[in-house]
């Protein structure tokens, strides 16, 4: 569980750095990569927390 939390944190950091690169350079490839990483990270985090909630309920 700790590994998954660190992975989510690092992926959010990667997305943030990508958006910072976009702000600094104006290249669309950084924004596009940041959105892709952010989207999949949030979906994985929602799935992770859904499993945790389901374990508590059951």
N, C-alpha and C positions, 0 to 999 in steps of 0.2 A: 504494500500500500504506500509506503514511503517513497519507493521508486517511482510509482505512478504520479504522485504529487510533485516530485522533482521534475519529472518529464513534462508535466503540464506547465510548471513554472518556467522551465527552460524554453519550451515552445512559445510561450507568451513573450518571453524576452526576445526570442528570434524575430517574432512578428513586430515587436516594438522597434528593434534595431533596423528592420527592413523599412518600416515607415519613416524612421529617422533618415535613412539613406535616401529615401524618396524625397523627403523634405529638403535634404541637402543638395541632391543632384537633379531632381526633377525627372528622373528616368522612370517611365511607367512600369518597367519590369520589377522594380522593388515594391511598388504598391501592389501589383498583381500577386507577387509572391507572398507579401504580408497578409493579404486578404485570404489567400488559400490556406496558409498556415493557421491563421486565426480561426477560420471557419472550422477546419478539422480538429483543432485543439478544443474549441468550445463544444463540438459534437462529442468528442471523446470524453470530456469532463462531464457533460450531462449524462452520458451513458454510465460513467463511473459512479456518479452520485445516485443515479437511478438504481443501480445494483446495491449500493449501500443502504438506500431506503427500503428496497425490497427485502433485504436481509433482516432489517430491523422489524419490519411488519410481519414477516413470516415466522 
